[in-house]
Amino acid sequence: MTSAFTFDFVPLVPWPLLAACAVLALLLTGFGLWRGARGTLLRSLVALLVLGALANPVARREERSTLPDIAVVVIDESASQGIADRRQQAEQAEAALREKLGAIENLEVRYVRGGKPAAENADRDEGTRLFSALTLALSDLPRHRLAGSILVTDGQVHDLPDIAAAQDVTGAPVHVLLTGRPDERDRRLVVKNAPTFGMVNQDLEVTLRVDDTAAAPGEMAELRFRQQDVGERSLSVPVGRDITVPFKLPRAGRSLLEFEVLPVPAELTPLNNRVALSVNGVRDRLRVLLVTGEAHAGERVWRNLLKADPNVDLVHFTILRPPDKQDGTPIRELSLIAFPIRELFELKLSEFDLIIFDRYRRRGILPTSYFENIANYVARGGAFLEVSGPAYATPLSLYRTPLADIFPGRPTGTVRTEPFQARLSDLGRRHPVTAGLPGSVGESGNPSWSRWFRVINVDVLRGNNLLETPNREPLLVLDRIEKGRVAQFYSDHVWLWSRGFENGGPQGELLRRLAHWLMKEPDLEEEALRAEARGNRIEVERRSLKESREPVTITHPDGSETRLMLDERGNGLASNALSVEQPGIYRIRDGERETVATMGAINPREFADPRATPALLKPLADASNGSLRWLRDGMPDIRMMDKPTRTAAREAGGRNWMGLYRQNDYVVTGLSITPLVLPLALLAVLLGALMLMWRRESR
């Protein structure tokens, strides 16, 4: 608490009137002196005394309470601060600042942590927003109390405004304490151009560049390229030049591409040596061959379902006149289209994405070699769906052809023709093709689907049985054959669902899922591990046909690992999420499967050039009369100094010290006013002056 005395005027009349009287007195004095009138100076003295009395001078005594100055310390917590020993340097600097600033009297210090993106902005590539944190800290701070700002950072700041705007915001010295070292080297991988989708089995390419801050001319780097379901290959690429890496998508759906350039000795960080891309594979059109062995009630249901999909090119043949039909009709009177068996099953078989045999039986139309072609087509990666009719249980069964090598069900020779309701098996409740099918669980716990009336009995030799009768007779079995896939229906009454019989059933949804599984769509894999970054969380989902309590292991970009338990949530799915902070590639594995998730942008600004640098903040420090120094050179002293005037500005920092302004702000807690002119004394003086003036002029 201090006292201060000041002098002021509290006029008895308005200032304009007092000014007018003063001007009038000045004019009259000048006129009197010009005319040489006697007593002019004495009259001027009297006028001056009257004007002084009307101005009413007073003495003010203020009781003042001094307000502390405020300093702001901003600690950079961006991802690049985790490189090398930068975070340790920042922590040591913060501890030293707390000690030094805490020892200064009448100084309030605000510590702010910035540079870390908010949870809702984790997906945005905003870089280090350190100045935004400083502006927010100054938003409720009176500028006339700001002693200065101290930034502890590596210098990689991406929201620095222009110098004029920065000076207007701060209005006090800005000191920068740099973490890191001035001689750092870093190598990074930059994606220049990458597709987000591509046609299956079409040539695609990614354009990349390997940048190195200390590479020799003509230096080469080793680039590793991993593609999901394809494998890994190594390339030798030049440093500092754009290169293209060709690839193909083997299947539809999401495919992961990983690129990694091997680090060099003494490299700053390997975090920006890897990138992961997600490319969605799409098919131009799904080419389907549907062969119906005989005309029957469900024939057009299959055709209509496939024709209704605009992405399906359907080739459909129905065997209407087999070779054993001899009714004497002349050939010239037949208008049937010839079945181009050689073109379909020899020349262009590999062009089809899916082959469906609907109630087909051996009738001498296809030779044995063509059945071998179909089996080989599946083994090489093709897809085959067989809808069995009653003939599957007879000597005319397709099981008595080379297709027996790929069929999962062996006929027992019996057919049951009683009404029954299909239901999901234990595996069917977890398999993505049938899990959660509409109507699979009705009000009574049983499916609400319509009944079927025929089932061909088989012994399941391999594969997964997804649909079954109440007597546990298999109805739908899926199996993998080398690179290809096979599915078999052991009832030809699935078409009843589409006809709306007894409220029908989900034939369209089932066929869609079945076709996608046969075509190896990733979303319908029965054993799959998926991960995706959302906000600041890595969401992990595992689908499996068996329950598992094994945790997944998440490898962070810095190499550390976290074990995460997944919670079962039905239909063969288990999931959980992990909150993370560090951008980069996270690798997730559960012992059998492995996947990756990318947190943040493909080429984050934070690691575009992670070297510590003074270049960005030095202009601001110079413009604000602040300073910039490396923490590796030691922690400077801190001094309080009087705020310089505009004409006498000087730097608030020296070789081993940095200064903060002493603003000397205060609030007035008490006020007393003492008049300097006493009315009676003034009256006596005026009377004396008037008498003296009268005596002078009376002579």
Secondary structure, DSSP 4 states (H G I P E B T S, - for coil): -EEEEEEEE--SS-HHHHHHHHHHHHHHHHHHHHHT-TTHHHHHHHHHHHHHHHH-EEEEEEEEEEPPEEEEEEEE-SGGGGSTTHHHHHHHHHHHHHHHHHTSTTEEEEEEEESSPPGGGTTS-----HHHHHHHHHTTS-GGGEEEEEEEE-S--S----HHHHHHHH-S-EEEEE-S-TT---EEEEEEE--SEEEBTS-EEEEEEEEETTPPTT-EEEEEEEETTTEEEEEEEEBTSEEEEEE-B-SSEEEEEEEEEPP-TT-S-SGGGEEEEEEEEE-S-EEEEEEESS--TTHHHHHHHHHT-TTEEEEEEE--S-TT------GGG--PPP--HHIIIIISGGG-SEEEEES---SSSS-HHHHHHHHHHHHTT-EEEEE--GGGGSTT-GGGSGGGGT-SEEEEEEEE-S-B--EE-TTTTTSTTTTT-TTSS-TTSS--PPPB--EEEEEE-SSEEEEE-TT--EEEEEEEETTEEEEEES-S-THHHHTTGGG---HHHHHHHHHHHHTT-GGG-SSEEEEEEETTEEEEEEE-SS---PPEEEE-TTS-EEEEPPEE-STTEEEEEEE----EEEEEE-SS-EEEEEES-SS-GGGTS-S--STTTHHHHHHTT--EEEGGG-PPEEEEEEPPPGGG---SB-SSEEEEEE---EEEEEEEEEESS-HHHHHHHHHHHHHHHHHHHH-
